[in-house]
Amino acid sequence: MSDRIKLIWDFRGMAAKGTALHHRIHLEEFAIKEGIRNHKTGVENINDMYSIAYICVEEDQMPIVRDALRPHRGEVDE
């Protein structure tokens, strides 16, 4: 099995949590539309003013998401 990559979008400010939750909806829609297999989306609330939305994908499918959606950063999913 190939490595999984976590692509991350950072949101800051008073609306960070709501924005991240909304962004997750679009990540899920994109993954379904593009046929991204074995994906996982989610939101993490770091604190009251900082949240992230993410999608975890297999390494070979990472360029599809990266090039279309331009995440802020990425890391190997543990």
OpenMM code with the backbone's topology and positions (N, CA, C; nanometers):
from openmm import Vec3, app, unit

residues = "MET SER ASP ARG ILE LYS LEU ILE TRP ASP PHE ARG GLY MET ALA ALA LYS GLY THR ALA LEU HIS HIS ARG ILE HIS LEU GLU GLU PHE ALA ILE LYS GLU GLY ILE ARG ASN HIS LYS THR GLY VAL GLU ASN ILE ASN ASP MET TYR SER ILE ALA TYR ILE CYS VAL GLU GLU ASP GLN MET PRO ILE VAL ARG ASP ALA LEU ARG PRO HIS ARG GLY GLU VAL ASP GLU".split()
positions = [
    Vec3(0.0838, -0.1178, 0.0000),
    Vec3(0.0000, 0.0000, 0.0000),
    Vec3(0.0886, 0.1245, 0.0000),
    Vec3(0.0499, 0.2240, -0.0765),
    Vec3(0.1299, 0.3452, -0.0854),
    Vec3(0.1068, 0.4345, 0.0362),
    Vec3(0.1981, 0.5299, 0.0548),
    Vec3(0.1817, 0.6259, 0.1637),
    Vec3(0.0561, 0.7081, 0.1415),
    Vec3(0.0008, 0.7579, 0.2508),
    Vec3(-0.1141, 0.8479, 0.2435),
    Vec3(-0.0653, 0.9889, 0.2745),
    Vec3(-0.1174, 1.0849, 0.2009),
    Vec3(-0.0784, 1.2236, 0.2156),
    Vec3(-0.1970, 1.3031, 0.2692),
    Vec3(-0.1697, 1.3869, 0.3680),
    Vec3(-0.2723, 1.4737, 0.4256),
    Vec3(-0.2498, 1.6146, 0.3711),
    Vec3(-0.3458, 1.6624, 0.2911),
    Vec3(-0.3402, 1.7972, 0.2354),
    Vec3(-0.4258, 1.8869, 0.3233),
    Vec3(-0.3702, 2.0032, 0.3603),
    Vec3(-0.4275, 2.0849, 0.4673),
    Vec3(-0.4521, 2.2283, 0.4218),
    Vec3(-0.5683, 2.2809, 0.4636),
    Vec3(-0.6033, 2.4212, 0.4448),
    Vec3(-0.6204, 2.4828, 0.5819),
    Vec3(-0.5513, 2.5958, 0.6068),
    Vec3(-0.5542, 2.6646, 0.7358),
    Vec3(-0.6547, 2.7797, 0.7313),
    Vec3(-0.7315, 2.7936, 0.8390),
    Vec3(-0.8267, 2.9040, 0.8513),
    Vec3(-0.8078, 2.9688, 0.9867),
    Vec3(-0.7980, 3.1020, 0.9847),
    Vec3(-0.7743, 3.1764, 1.1084),
    Vec3(-0.8801, 3.2857, 1.1244),
    Vec3(-0.9047, 3.3211, 1.2484),
    Vec3(-0.9995, 3.4281, 1.2775),
    Vec3(-1.1234, 3.3744, 1.3461),
    Vec3(-1.2160, 3.4650, 1.3733),
    Vec3(-1.3358, 3.4286, 1.4475),
    Vec3(-1.4229, 3.3269, 1.3734),
    Vec3(-1.4186, 3.3271, 1.2412),
    Vec3(-1.5013, 3.2363, 1.1616),
    Vec3(-1.4254, 3.1103, 1.1187),
    Vec3(-1.3085, 3.0866, 1.1746),
    Vec3(-1.2228, 2.9760, 1.1295),
    Vec3(-1.2935, 2.8410, 1.1342),
    Vec3(-1.3616, 2.8113, 1.2440),
    Vec3(-1.4266, 2.6815, 1.2594),
    Vec3(-1.5355, 2.6623, 1.1537),
    Vec3(-1.6210, 2.7607, 1.1368),
    Vec3(-1.7276, 2.7511, 1.0379),
    Vec3(-1.6748, 2.7419, 0.8963),
    Vec3(-1.5706, 2.8179, 0.8677),
    Vec3(-1.5117, 2.8145, 0.7338),
    Vec3(-1.4508, 2.6779, 0.7056),
    Vec3(-1.3812, 2.6211, 0.8034),
    Vec3(-1.3208, 2.4885, 0.7859),
    Vec3(-1.4282, 2.3825, 0.7648),
    Vec3(-1.5367, 2.3892, 0.8420),
    Vec3(-1.6462, 2.2933, 0.8253),
    Vec3(-1.7068, 2.3035, 0.6858),
    Vec3(-1.7241, 2.4251, 0.6369),
    Vec3(-1.7789, 2.4447, 0.5026),
    Vec3(-1.6816, 2.3946, 0.3954),
    Vec3(-1.5540, 2.4220, 0.4147),
    Vec3(-1.4531, 2.3787, 0.3173),
    Vec3(-1.4494, 2.2257, 0.3078),
    Vec3(-1.4672, 2.1587, 0.4204),
    Vec3(-1.4691, 2.0118, 0.4212),
    Vec3(-1.5785, 1.9580, 0.3292),
    Vec3(-1.6932, 2.0230, 0.3257),
    Vec3(-1.8019, 1.9815, 0.2360),
    Vec3(-1.7536, 1.9836, 0.0914),
    Vec3(-1.6846, 2.0904, 0.0536),
    Vec3(-1.6344, 2.1015, -0.0841),
    Vec3(-1.5252, 1.9989, -0.1133),
    Vec3(-1.4417, 1.9684, -0.0136),
    Vec3(-1.3392, 1.8653, -0.0333),
    Vec3(-1.4044, 1.7300, -0.0600),
    Vec3(-1.5077, 1.6977, 0.0152),
    Vec3(-1.5786, 1.5712, -0.0028),
    Vec3(-1.6450, 1.5660, -0.1409),
    Vec3(-1.7084, 1.6748, -0.1812),
    Vec3(-1.7724, 1.6808, -0.3130),
    Vec3(-1.6692, 1.6616, -0.4242),
    Vec3(-1.5541, 1.7267, -0.4105),
    Vec3(-1.4484, 1.7145, -0.5101),
    Vec3(-1.3997, 1.5704, -0.5196),
    Vec3(-1.3758, 1.5090, -0.4054),
    Vec3(-1.3246, 1.3711, -0.4036),
    Vec3(-1.4219, 1.2760, -0.4726),
    Vec3(-1.5493, 1.2935, -0.4477),
    Vec3(-1.6491, 1.2071, -0.5121),
    Vec3(-1.6536, 1.2338, -0.6617),
    Vec3(-1.6572, 1.3602, -0.6997),
    Vec3(-1.6629, 1.3976, -0.8422),
    Vec3(-1.5430, 1.3442, -0.9203),
    Vec3(-1.4255, 1.3512, -0.8600),
    Vec3(-1.3022, 1.3102, -0.9282),
    Vec3(-1.2693, 1.1626, -0.9088),
    Vec3(-1.3501, 1.0924, -0.8320),
    Vec3(-1.3259, 0.9496, -0.8108),
    Vec3(-1.2022, 0.9205, -0.7282),
    Vec3(-1.1726, 1.0062, -0.6320),
    Vec3(-1.0564, 0.9848, -0.5451),
    Vec3(-1.0889, 0.8679, -0.4516),
    Vec3(-1.0151, 0.7603, -0.4654),
    Vec3(-1.0437, 0.6401, -0.3873),
    Vec3(-0.9841, 0.6491, -0.2465),
    Vec3(-1.0480, 0.5829, -0.1538),
    Vec3(-0.9992, 0.5699, -0.0158),
    Vec3(-0.9608, 0.7031, 0.0475),
    Vec3(-1.0374, 0.8059, 0.0220),
    Vec3(-1.0073, 0.9362, 0.0809),
    Vec3(-1.0745, 0.9504, 0.2177),
    Vec3(-1.0244, 1.0457, 0.2935),
    Vec3(-1.0829, 1.0793, 0.4228),
    Vec3(-1.0742, 1.2305, 0.4379),
    Vec3(-1.1846, 1.2942, 0.4727),
    Vec3(-1.1835, 1.4383, 0.4963),
    Vec3(-1.2143, 1.4651, 0.6427),
    Vec3(-1.1753, 1.5832, 0.6891),
    Vec3(-1.2039, 1.6171, 0.8270),
    Vec3(-1.1696, 1.7602, 0.8599),
    Vec3(-1.1994, 1.7957, 0.9832),
    Vec3(-1.1716, 1.9284, 1.0377),
    Vec3(-1.1083, 1.9096, 1.1745),
    Vec3(-1.0093, 1.9901, 1.2049),
    Vec3(-0.9498, 1.9929, 1.3388),
    Vec3(-0.9545, 2.1367, 1.3883),
    Vec3(-1.0070, 2.1554, 1.5073),
    Vec3(-1.0106, 2.2871, 1.5696),
    Vec3(-0.8911, 2.2977, 1.6628),
    Vec3(-0.7941, 2.3766, 1.6225),
    Vec3(-0.6710, 2.3911, 1.6994),
    Vec3(-0.6979, 2.4772, 1.8231),
    Vec3(-0.7648, 2.5904, 1.8045),
    Vec3(-0.8109, 2.6748, 1.9151),
    Vec3(-0.9270, 2.7602, 1.8634),
    Vec3(-0.9731, 2.8559, 1.9425),
    Vec3(-1.0900, 2.9359, 1.9035),
    Vec3(-1.0691, 3.0169, 1.7761),
    Vec3(-0.9449, 3.0423, 1.7415),
    Vec3(-0.9151, 3.1292, 1.6273),
    Vec3(-0.8396, 3.0577, 1.5153),
    Vec3(-0.8281, 2.9262, 1.5220),
    Vec3(-0.7498, 2.8537, 1.4214),
    Vec3(-0.8060, 2.7131, 1.4032),
    Vec3(-0.8482, 2.6835, 1.2811),
    Vec3(-0.8984, 2.5505, 1.2450),
    Vec3(-0.8400, 2.5100, 1.1114),
    Vec3(-0.8366, 2.3794, 1.0871),
    Vec3(-0.7907, 2.3296, 0.9579),
    Vec3(-0.8959, 2.2360, 0.8996),
    Vec3(-0.9009, 2.2332, 0.7675),
    Vec3(-0.9762, 2.1313, 0.6940),
    Vec3(-0.8714, 2.0494, 0.6198),
    Vec3(-0.8974, 1.9196, 0.6044),
    Vec3(-0.7981, 1.8363, 0.5371),
    Vec3(-0.8643, 1.7250, 0.4583),
    Vec3(-0.7857, 1.6723, 0.3649),
    Vec3(-0.8218, 1.5506, 0.2941),
    Vec3(-0.6985, 1.4612, 0.2909),
    Vec3(-0.7165, 1.3352, 0.3232),
    Vec3(-0.6095, 1.2363, 0.3175),
    Vec3(-0.6345, 1.1494, 0.1947),
    Vec3(-0.5309, 1.1353, 0.1124),
    Vec3(-0.5424, 1.0578, -0.0107),
    Vec3(-0.4195, 0.9704, -0.0276),
    Vec3(-0.4311, 0.8708, -0.1129),
    Vec3(-0.3146, 0.7894, -0.1458),
    Vec3(-0.2170, 0.8751, -0.2261),
    Vec3(-0.0892, 0.8461, -0.2076),
    Vec3(0.0172, 0.9289, -0.2655),
    Vec3(0.0026, 0.9481, -0.4163),
    Vec3(-0.0379, 0.8446, -0.4888),
    Vec3(-0.0478, 0.8577, -0.6338),
    Vec3(-0.1636, 0.9477, -0.6778),
    Vec3(-0.2586, 0.9748, -0.5883),
    Vec3(-0.3700, 1.0630, -0.6224),
    Vec3(-0.3515, 1.2054, -0.5697),
    Vec3(-0.2452, 1.2284, -0.4948),
    Vec3(-0.2186, 1.3592, -0.4385),
    Vec3(-0.2080, 1.4697, -0.5433),
    Vec3(-0.1396, 1.4486, -0.6576),
    Vec3(-0.1292, 1.5578, -0.7561),
    Vec3(-0.2650, 1.6060, -0.8088),
    Vec3(-0.3619, 1.5183, -0.8188),
    Vec3(-0.4949, 1.5578, -0.8672),
    Vec3(-0.5539, 1.6625, -0.7738),
    Vec3(-0.5484, 1.6358, -0.6450),
    Vec3(-0.6045, 1.7276, -0.5460),
    Vec3(-0.5174, 1.8523, -0.5344),
    Vec3(-0.3882, 1.8337, -0.5238),
    Vec3(-0.2957, 1.9469, -0.5068),
    Vec3(-0.3083, 2.0472, -0.6208),
    Vec3(-0.3068, 1.9981, -0.7435),
    Vec3(-0.3082, 2.0888, -0.8579),
    Vec3(-0.4418, 2.1607, -0.8750),
    Vec3(-0.5510, 2.0946, -0.8417),
    Vec3(-0.6829, 2.1555, -0.8594),
    Vec3(-0.7207, 2.2475, -0.7434),
    Vec3(-0.6831, 2.2108, -0.6207),
    Vec3(-0.7350, 2.2816, -0.5033),
    Vec3(-0.6317, 2.3628, -0.4259),
    Vec3(-0.5052, 2.3474, -0.4581),
    Vec3(-0.3965, 2.4267, -0.4016),
    Vec3(-0.3998, 2.4379, -0.2487),
    Vec3(-0.3746, 2.3273, -0.1797),
    Vec3(-0.3733, 2.3313, -0.0325),
    Vec3(-0.2605, 2.4202, 0.0181),
    Vec3(-0.2729, 2.4624, 0.1423),
    Vec3(-0.1694, 2.5466, 0.2028),
    Vec3(-0.0439, 2.4671, 0.2361),
    Vec3(-0.0644, 2.3390, 0.2686),
    Vec3(0.0509, 2.2534, 0.3021),
    Vec3(0.0086, 2.1082, 0.2996),
    Vec3(0.1050, 2.0213, 0.3133),
    Vec3(0.0769, 1.8782, 0.3144),
    Vec3(0.1775, 1.8069, 0.4021),
    Vec3(0.1387, 1.6860, 0.4448),
    Vec3(0.2288, 1.6051, 0.5277),
    Vec3(0.1910, 1.4581, 0.5082),
    Vec3(0.2825, 1.3705, 0.5461),
    Vec3(0.2527, 1.2285, 0.5407),
    Vec3(0.1524, 1.1989, 0.6515),
    Vec3(0.0438, 1.1302, 0.6160),
    Vec3(-0.0610, 1.0958, 0.7127),
    Vec3(-0.0142, 0.9798, 0.7983),
    Vec3(-0.0292, 0.9927, 0.9268),
    Vec3(0.0156, 0.8880, 1.0196),
    Vec3(-0.0972, 0.7981, 1.0601),
] * unit.nanometer
topology = app.Topology()
chain = topology.addChain("A")
for resn in residues:
    res = topology.addResidue(resn, chain)
    for name in ("N", "CA", "C"):
        topology.addAtom(name, app.Element.getBySymbol(name[0]), res)
